[in-house]
Amino acid sequence: MSLLNDLINLDLTDSTDKIIAEYIWIGGSGMDLRSKARTLPGPVSDPSKLPKWNYDGSSTNQAPGDDSEVILYPQAIFKDPFRRGNNILVMCDAYTPAGEPIPTNKRFNAAKIFSHPDVVAEEPWYGIEQEYTLLQKDTKWPVGWPVGGFPGPQGPYYCGVGADKSFGRDIVDSHYKACLYAGVNISGINGEVMPGQWEFQVGPSVGISAGDQIWIARYILERITEIAGAVLSFDPKPIPGDWNGAGAHTNYSTKSMRNDGGFDIIKKAIEKLGLRHKEHISAYGEGNERRLTGRHETADINTFSWGVANRGASVRVGRDTEKDGKGYFEDRRPASNMDPYVVTSMIAETTIIWKP
């Protein structure tokens, strides 16, 4: 095993200029990450300099077997924390051979919204709080939970410390450092209310990069749980009953909101979000109705509400924003399994472009 570890950690920079590029894309379910690697002649830092590549879309439920070729377009480059050296992770989106985005390519439409002149001028910032649950591989039951049974009720686990309160910290810390190494703007981690559940935050990120960074952070976490022999779940309500669900709270601001008088802009933006509540909910993640019940720090899925410092509202405004008269707000509705390309671009479209 020590020889195997030596080979896995082999530093190629002393023996070759060639690098390994891991091309990453989103599969047919909209949540299944796929990747494959290729050798390139030397280091690359600009995604436009990377070759396009193809894959078998019939094996990812993204193309029929008699016309199965799907083309990967490299969009963003990150350092590879697994192979290290000059090796890279490449976030891609997917197109037909004719150059049309395939239906599951949500990045394409998001990029169009983020390149709209009105959106560019407002410099939308995002901070996404990605919650997730670590499961035992064979039982699909949360780590740290007795098999077939339950731990004590919620209370001591949120940001908890100790072998009876914190489960999976080695995975979480590994992910934190790997994201920083990769160049993901990860801004923090914490244990969540339900034991075995954790959160990482990414941001502030501008525009389309928010989606790229969340997807790469998810990929890195999938790889680390693979190594650790745990299963990663983004289910918004993994355990029924009196247990918190998992969300992806999305903090948002525009240049106008961050400037003096921004609170008035924030209130107008929240009003527009309320008018399109149903459209947003339908795009905010599968199974979200099991989470947004009005209990466990959520608002009811059928009712839009907002408030200052209110974690039971659809949208929360912080006390500092109210006091300063400018800042950001938090959309608490997105589920943990939301597509960040969809959510971030939809918030920008509704609050900046859309005219009621």
C-alpha positions, 0 to 999 in steps of 0.5 A, a space after each residue: 500500500 505504501 508503494 501505491 501511495 507513492 505512485 498516486 502522489 508521484 510528482 510528474 514535474 521533474 520528469 515530464 512537461 505533460 499534465 493531466 486534465 480531468 474534464 468534469 461535466 454534469 450528467 443526465 439527472 442534473 446532479 450526477 457529476 461525471 469526469 474523465 482524464 486526458 494528457 496534455 503537452 504542457 500546463 494550461 491556464 486559459 480554458 479557451 486554449 484547451 481542446 474540446 472533447 467528446 463522450 458517450 451521451 447514451 451512457 449518461 442519459 443525455 443522447 440516444 445510442 444511435 447518435 450518442 456523441 456529446 461535445 465538452 466545451 472547457 469553461 473554467 480551470 482549477 488546480 487538481 488537489 488530488 494529482 497536484 503539480 501542474 495538473 488541472 480540473 476542468 469544468 465543462 458544459 455539453 453541446 451537440 456536435 452541431 454546437 447546440 447546448 444539450 437540454 441538461 446544459 444549464 450553464 449556457 442560459 445562465 451565461 447569457 443572463 450574466 452577459 446581459 449589459 444590465 446584469 454586467 453593470 450591476 456586478 452580482 455577488 453570490 455567497 452560497 451555503 451548501 448543506 449536505 449529509 454524509 451517509 454510511 456506505 452500506 446502510 445509507 444511514 447518516 454517519 455517526 448514527 446507530 445502524 437502524 436507530 437514531 441519535 439524541 434529538 437535535 440541539 448539541 450538534 450544530 457547530 458541535 465538538 466531540 466524538 458524540 456530537 461531530 461525525 465526519 470532520 476529517 472529510 470536511 476539513 480535507 474538503 476545505 483545504 482541497 478547495 482552497 488549493 484548487 482555487 475555489 473561493 470557499 469561505 467557511 465550513 460548519 457542522 449543521 443542526 442534524 448530526 452527520 450534516 455539514 455545510 460549506 460556503 462559497 463566495 463572494 463569487 461574481 456572476 457565472 463563476 458562482 455556479 462553476 465554483 459550487 460544481 467544482 466544490 461538489 466534485 471535490 467533495 464527491 471524490 473525497 467521500 469516495 476515498 473515505 468510503 462514505 456516501 454524499 447526499 444532497 437530498 433536501 430532507 434525507 431523514 423524515 421527521 423532526 430533523 432539519 433538512 438540507 438547503 443551499 441558502 443563496 446570499 445575493 447583492 448587486 452594486 446598487 444594493 451595496 451602495 448608499 441607499 441600497 436597502 430600498 433597492 433590496 426591498 424592490 428586489 425582494 418584492 419582485 422575487 415574491 411576484 415570481 415565487 412559484 417560478 423560482 420554487 419550481 427551479 429550486 431543487 427536486 423534493 424541496 416540498 419535503 424540506 420547506 414545511 414552515 418548520 426546522 428554520 424554513 418558510 412554507 413552500 406555498 407562501 412567500 415571506 421576508 423579514 430582518 433576521 428571520 430564519 423562518 422566512 423565504 428571504 432573510 435580511 441581516 441586521 447589519 444590512 438594515 442598520 447600514 442601509 445597504 448590503 445583501 439578502 439571503 434567499 433561503 428557499 433553494 434546496 441542497 440539490 439545486 443547480 447553482 447555474 439556474 438559481 444564481 442566474 434566475 435571481 439576477 434575471 428576476 431582480 435586474 432584467 425582469 419588468 413586472 
